[in-house]
Amino acid sequence: MGNITDAVLASTLKTLITNNLIERKSYDIIPPKVEYSLTEKGKSIVPILQSICKWAGIFYKEDNENKMIQCQKCDYR
């Protein structure tokens, strides 16, 4: 799996902020610090994503070749 570029990450974060899914907080310190967190709207998506991971777990549990890395980190159980 490859890494995403800074430009793609910045663009994605900007879109998520525009859609009110995450919020950005910047601190006026050196070195600069920025934190991102889920908004209430963003938090409302978590159960949907957990349902997708649960579904994937049912069908890909024994398929080591196509294991979904993201779902391994999910607490859907």
N, CA, C and O atoms as a GROMACS GRO file, in nm:
protein
  308
    1MET      N    1   0.084  -0.116   0.000
    1MET     CA    2   0.000   0.000   0.000
    1MET      C    3   0.090   0.124   0.000
    1MET      O    4   0.183   0.132   0.080
    2GLY      N    5   0.062   0.221  -0.088
    2GLY     CA    6   0.146   0.338  -0.099
    2GLY      C    7   0.104   0.449  -0.004
    2GLY      O    8  -0.003   0.445   0.056
    3ASN      N    9   0.191   0.546   0.007
    3ASN     CA   10   0.163   0.663   0.089
    3ASN      C   11   0.092   0.769   0.006
    3ASN      O   12   0.112   0.776  -0.115
    4ILE      N   13   0.010   0.849   0.071
    4ILE     CA   14  -0.055   0.959   0.000
    4ILE      C   15   0.036   1.081   0.004
    4ILE      O   16   0.115   1.099   0.097
    5THR      N   17   0.025   1.164  -0.096
    5THR     CA   18   0.108   1.284  -0.102
    5THR      C   19   0.051   1.391  -0.009
    5THR      O   20  -0.065   1.385   0.031
    6ASP      N   21   0.135   1.487   0.026
    6ASP     CA   22   0.090   1.598   0.110
    6ASP      C   23  -0.024   1.674   0.045
    6ASP      O   24  -0.118   1.718   0.112
    7ALA      N   25  -0.016   1.690  -0.087
    7ALA     CA   26  -0.120   1.764  -0.160
    7ALA      C   27  -0.254   1.692  -0.152
    7ALA      O   28  -0.358   1.756  -0.132
    8VAL      N   29  -0.253   1.560  -0.166
    8VAL     CA   30  -0.377   1.482  -0.158
    8VAL      C   31  -0.432   1.488  -0.016
    8VAL      O   32  -0.553   1.502   0.003
    9LEU      N   33  -0.345   1.476   0.083
    9LEU     CA   34  -0.389   1.483   0.222
    9LEU      C   35  -0.450   1.620   0.252
    9LEU      O   36  -0.558   1.628   0.311
   10ALA      N   37  -0.382   1.727   0.212
   10ALA     CA   38  -0.432   1.863   0.235
   10ALA      C   39  -0.568   1.884   0.167
   10ALA      O   40  -0.659   1.943   0.225
   11SER      N   41  -0.581   1.836   0.045
   11SER     CA   42  -0.706   1.850  -0.029
   11SER      C   43  -0.819   1.772   0.039
   11SER      O   44  -0.931   1.822   0.049
   12THR      N   45  -0.790   1.652   0.084
   12THR     CA   46  -0.890   1.568   0.150
   12THR      C   47  -0.934   1.632   0.283
   12THR      O   48  -1.053   1.636   0.313
   13LEU      N   49  -0.838   1.680   0.360
   13LEU     CA   50  -0.872   1.745   0.487
   13LEU      C   51  -0.958   1.869   0.463
   13LEU      O   52  -1.054   1.893   0.535
   14LYS      N   53  -0.923   1.946   0.361
   14LYS     CA   54  -1.000   2.067   0.327
   14LYS      C   55  -1.145   2.030   0.291
   14LYS      O   56  -1.238   2.098   0.332
   15THR      N   57  -1.161   1.924   0.214
   15THR     CA   58  -1.295   1.878   0.177
   15THR      C   59  -1.374   1.833   0.300
   15THR      O   60  -1.492   1.864   0.312
   16LEU      N   61  -1.309   1.760   0.389
   16LEU     CA   62  -1.376   1.713   0.511
   16LEU      C   63  -1.417   1.830   0.600
   16LEU      O   64  -1.523   1.827   0.663
   17ILE      N   65  -1.333   1.934   0.604
   17ILE     CA   66  -1.367   2.055   0.682
   17ILE      C   67  -1.485   2.127   0.616
   17ILE      O   68  -1.579   2.167   0.685
   18THR      N   69  -1.479   2.142   0.484
   18THR     CA   70  -1.587   2.209   0.410
   18THR      C   71  -1.720   2.138   0.431
   18THR      O   72  -1.825   2.203   0.439
   19ASN      N   73  -1.717   2.007   0.440
   19ASN     CA   74  -1.838   1.928   0.459
   19ASN      C   75  -1.875   1.911   0.606
   19ASN      O   76  -1.965   1.834   0.640
   20ASN      N   77  -1.804   1.983   0.694
   20ASN     CA   78  -1.832   1.983   0.838
   20ASN      C   79  -1.822   1.845   0.902
   20ASN      O   80  -1.897   1.812   0.994
   21LEU      N   81  -1.728   1.764   0.851
   21LEU     CA   82  -1.706   1.632   0.910
   21LEU      C   83  -1.592   1.634   1.011
   21LEU      O   84  -1.593   1.558   1.107
   22ILE      N   85  -1.496   1.722   0.990
   22ILE     CA   86  -1.388   1.741   1.085
   22ILE      C   87  -1.368   1.890   1.108
   22ILE      O   88  -1.411   1.974   1.028
   23GLU      N   89  -1.301   1.923   1.220
   23GLU     CA   90  -1.267   2.061   1.247
   23GLU      C   91  -1.117   2.070   1.270
   23GLU      O   92  -1.053   1.976   1.316
   24ARG      N   93  -1.063   2.186   1.235
   24ARG     CA   94  -0.919   2.210   1.244
   24ARG      C   95  -0.894   2.314   1.351
   24ARG      O   96  -0.958   2.418   1.354
   25LYS      N   97  -0.798   2.285   1.439
   25LYS     CA   98  -0.758   2.381   1.541
   25LYS      C   99  -0.608   2.401   1.528
   25LYS      O  100  -0.530   2.305   1.535
   26SER      N  101  -0.568   2.526   1.509
   26SER     CA  102  -0.425   2.554   1.497
   26SER      C  103  -0.378   2.630   1.620
   26SER      O  104  -0.453   2.710   1.678
   27TYR      N  105  -0.255   2.605   1.659
   27TYR     CA  106  -0.195   2.667   1.776
   27TYR      C  107  -0.083   2.759   1.729
   27TYR      O  108  -0.004   2.723   1.643
   28ASP      N  109  -0.078   2.878   1.786
   28ASP     CA  110   0.022   2.977   1.749
   28ASP      C  111   0.149   2.956   1.832
   28ASP      O  112   0.184   3.035   1.920
   29ILE      N  113   0.215   2.845   1.802
   29ILE     CA  114   0.339   2.810   1.872
   29ILE      C  115   0.444   2.771   1.771
   29ILE      O  116   0.415   2.751   1.653
   30ILE      N  117   0.568   2.760   1.819
   30ILE     CA  118   0.677   2.715   1.732
   30ILE      C  119   0.732   2.587   1.794
   30ILE      O  120   0.766   2.587   1.912
   31PRO      N  121   0.743   2.479   1.718
   31PRO     CA  122   0.696   2.465   1.581
   31PRO      C  123   0.543   2.467   1.576
   31PRO      O  124   0.476   2.438   1.675
   32PRO      N  125   0.489   2.502   1.459
   32PRO     CA  126   0.342   2.510   1.446
   32PRO      C  127   0.276   2.376   1.477
   32PRO      O  128   0.330   2.269   1.450
   33LYS      N  129   0.159   2.385   1.532
   33LYS     CA  130   0.085   2.264   1.568
   33LYS      C  131  -0.059   2.279   1.520
   33LYS      O  132  -0.121   2.384   1.538
   34VAL      N  133  -0.111   2.174   1.458
   34VAL     CA  134  -0.249   2.171   1.411
   34VAL      C  135  -0.311   2.040   1.457
   34VAL      O  136  -0.248   1.934   1.450
   35GLU      N  137  -0.434   2.047   1.503
   35GLU     CA  138  -0.508   1.927   1.542
   35GLU      C  139  -0.638   1.920   1.465
   35GLU      O  140  -0.703   2.022   1.440
   36TYR      N  141  -0.675   1.800   1.426
   36TYR     CA  142  -0.802   1.775   1.358
   36TYR      C  143  -0.885   1.684   1.447
   36TYR      O  144  -0.831   1.592   1.509
   37SER      N  145  -1.014   1.709   1.452
   37SER     CA  146  -1.102   1.622   1.529
   37SER      C  147  -1.237   1.611   1.457
   37SER      O  148  -1.273   1.696   1.376
   38LEU      N  149  -1.309   1.504   1.490
   38LEU     CA  150  -1.440   1.484   1.431
   38LEU      C  151  -1.541   1.582   1.488
   38LEU      O  152  -1.539   1.611   1.608
   39THR      N  153  -1.627   1.633   1.405
   39THR     CA  154  -1.741   1.712   1.450
   39THR      C  155  -1.851   1.615   1.489
   39THR      O  156  -1.836   1.494   1.475
   40GLU      N  157  -1.962   1.667   1.538
   40GLU     CA  158  -2.077   1.580   1.569
   40GLU      C  159  -2.123   1.508   1.442
   40GLU      O  160  -2.155   1.390   1.445
   41LYS      N  161  -2.125   1.581   1.332
   41LYS     CA  162  -2.165   1.519   1.205
   41LYS      C  163  -2.066   1.408   1.168
   41LYS      O  164  -2.108   1.301   1.123
   42GLY      N  165  -1.938   1.431   1.187
   42GLY     CA  166  -1.836   1.330   1.158
   42GLY      C  167  -1.849   1.208   1.247
   42GLY      O  168  -1.834   1.095   1.202
   43LYS      N  169  -1.879   1.233   1.376
   43LYS     CA  170  -1.896   1.121   1.470
   43LYS      C  171  -2.016   1.035   1.432
   43LYS      O  172  -2.019   0.915   1.460
   44SER      N  173  -2.116   1.097   1.368
   44SER     CA  174  -2.236   1.021   1.332
   44SER      C  175  -2.207   0.917   1.223
   44SER      O  176  -2.288   0.826   1.202
   45ILE      N  177  -2.095   0.930   1.155
   45ILE     CA  178  -2.058   0.835   1.049
   45ILE      C  179  -1.992   0.709   1.105
   45ILE      O  180  -1.992   0.604   1.040
   46VAL      N  181  -1.937   0.719   1.226
   46VAL     CA  182  -1.862   0.607   1.284
   46VAL      C  183  -1.944   0.478   1.288
   46VAL      O  184  -1.893   0.374   1.247
   47PRO      N  185  -2.069   0.478   1.335
   47PRO     CA  186  -2.146   0.352   1.336
   47PRO      C  187  -2.165   0.293   1.196
   47PRO      O  188  -2.170   0.171   1.179
   48ILE      N  189  -2.177   0.379   1.097
   48ILE     CA  190  -2.192   0.331   0.958
   48ILE      C  191  -2.064   0.260   0.915
   48ILE      O  192  -2.069   0.151   0.857
   49LEU      N  193  -1.949   0.321   0.944
   49LEU     CA  194  -1.822   0.258   0.908
   49LEU      C  195  -1.800   0.128   0.986
   49LEU      O  196  -1.746   0.032   0.932
   50GLN      N  197  -1.843   0.126   1.112
   50GLN     CA  198  -1.831   0.003   1.190
   50GLN      C  199  -1.918  -0.108   1.132
   50GLN      O  200  -1.880  -0.224   1.132
   51SER      N  201  -2.035  -0.071   1.081
   51SER     CA  202  -2.121  -0.170   1.015
   51SER      C  203  -2.055  -0.227   0.890
   51SER      O  204  -2.065  -0.347   0.864
   52ILE      N  205  -1.988  -0.143   0.815
   52ILE     CA  206  -1.916  -0.189   0.696
   52ILE      C  207  -1.805  -0.285   0.737
   52ILE      O  208  -1.786  -0.389   0.674
   53CYS      N  209  -1.732  -0.251   0.844
   53CYS     CA  210  -1.626  -0.342   0.891
   53CYS      C  211  -1.684  -0.474   0.939
   53CYS      O  212  -1.625  -0.580   0.916
   54LYS      N  213  -1.798  -0.469   1.006
   54LYS     CA  214  -1.863  -0.592   1.051
   54LYS      C  215  -1.902  -0.678   0.932
   54LYS      O  216  -1.879  -0.799   0.932
   55TRP      N  217  -1.960  -0.615   0.830
   55TRP     CA  218  -1.997  -0.687   0.708
   55TRP      C  219  -1.873  -0.749   0.644
   55TRP      O  220  -1.874  -0.865   0.604
   56ALA      N  221  -1.766  -0.670   0.633
   56ALA     CA  222  -1.642  -0.721   0.572
   56ALA      C  223  -1.586  -0.837   0.652
   56ALA      O  224  -1.533  -0.933   0.595
   57GLY      N  225  -1.596  -0.828   0.783
   57GLY     CA  226  -1.545  -0.935   0.868
   57GLY      C  227  -1.615  -1.066   0.845
   57GLY      O  228  -1.554  -1.173   0.853
   58ILE      N  229  -1.744  -1.060   0.815
   58ILE     CA  230  -1.822  -1.181   0.788
   58ILE      C  231  -1.772  -1.249   0.661
   58ILE      O  232  -1.759  -1.372   0.657
   59PHE      N  233  -1.744  -1.170   0.558
   59PHE     CA  234  -1.711  -1.227   0.428
   59PHE      C  235  -1.561  -1.245   0.403
   59PHE      O  236  -1.522  -1.321   0.314
   60TYR      N  237  -1.477  -1.176   0.481
   60TYR     CA  238  -1.334  -1.184   0.454
   60TYR      C  239  -1.255  -1.240   0.572
   60TYR      O  240  -1.132  -1.234   0.574
   61LYS      N  241  -1.325  -1.296   0.669
   61LYS     CA  242  -1.260  -1.347   0.790
   61LYS      C  243  -1.150  -1.448   0.758
   61LYS      O  244  -1.043  -1.444   0.818
   62GLU      N  245  -1.177  -1.538   0.666
   62GLU     CA  246  -1.083  -1.646   0.637
   62GLU      C  247  -1.000  -1.618   0.513
   62GLU      O  248  -0.920  -1.703   0.472
   63ASP      N  249  -1.017  -1.503   0.452
   63ASP     CA  250  -0.948  -1.470   0.328
   63ASP      C  251  -0.827  -1.382   0.360
   63ASP      O  252  -0.834  -1.260   0.351
   64ASN      N  253  -0.716  -1.446   0.396
   64ASN     CA  254  -0.596  -1.372   0.436
   64ASN      C  255  -0.540  -1.284   0.324
   64ASN      O  256  -0.478  -1.181   0.351
   65GLU      N  257  -0.562  -1.325   0.201
   65GLU     CA  258  -0.507  -1.250   0.088
   65GLU      C  259  -0.577  -1.115   0.071
   65GLU      O  260  -0.514  -1.017   0.030
   66ASN      N  261  -0.704  -1.108   0.102
   66ASN     CA  262  -0.782  -0.985   0.085
   66ASN      C  263  -0.824  -0.923   0.217
   66ASN      O  264  -0.928  -0.858   0.225
   67LYS      N  265  -0.745  -0.944   0.322
   67LYS     CA  266  -0.778  -0.890   0.454
   67LYS      C  267  -0.784  -0.738   0.449
   67LYS      O  268  -0.696  -0.674   0.391
   68MET      N  269  -0.886  -0.681   0.507
   68MET     CA  270  -0.903  -0.536   0.504
   68MET      C  271  -0.827  -0.474   0.622
   68MET      O  272  -0.869  -0.486   0.737
   69ILE      N  273  -0.716  -0.409   0.592
   69ILE     CA  274  -0.629  -0.351   0.694
   69ILE      C  275  -0.704  -0.253   0.782
   69ILE      O  276  -0.687  -0.254   0.904
   70GLN      N  277  -0.788  -0.167   0.723
   70GLN     CA  278  -0.861  -0.066   0.798
   70GLN      C  279  -0.951  -0.130   0.903
   70GLN      O  280  -0.964  -0.079   1.014
   71CYS      N  281  -1.013  -0.242   0.868
   71CYS     CA  282  -1.107  -0.306   0.960
   71CYS      C  283  -1.035  -0.377   1.076
   71CYS      O  284  -1.096  -0.404   1.179
   72GLN      N  285  -0.909  -0.406   1.060
   72GLN     CA  286  -0.834  -0.465   1.168
   72GLN      C  287  -0.819  -0.366   1.284
   72GLN      O  288  -0.800  -0.406   1.398
   73LYS      N  289  -0.827  -0.236   1.252
   73LYS     CA  290  -0.812  -0.131   1.354
   73LYS      C  291  -0.947  -0.086   1.408
   73LYS      O  292  -0.952  -0.004   1.500
   74CYS      N  293  -1.054  -0.137   1.354
   74CYS     CA  294  -1.189  -0.094   1.390
   74CYS      C  295  -1.239  -0.170   1.511
   74CYS      O  296  -1.211  -0.289   1.526
   75ASP      N  297  -1.313  -0.103   1.597
   75ASP     CA  298  -1.368  -0.170   1.715
   75ASP      C  299  -1.515  -0.205   1.696
   75ASP      O  300  -1.598  -0.178   1.782
   76TYR      N  301  -1.546  -0.266   1.580
   76TYR     CA  302  -1.684  -0.295   1.546
   76TYR      C  303  -1.747  -0.403   1.631
   76TYR      O  304  -1.870  -0.413   1.636
   77ARG      N  305  -1.669  -0.483   1.697
   77ARG     CA  306  -1.724  -0.600   1.770
   77ARG      C  307  -1.808  -0.560   1.886
   77ARG      O  308  -1.861  -0.646   1.957
   0.00000   0.00000   0.00000
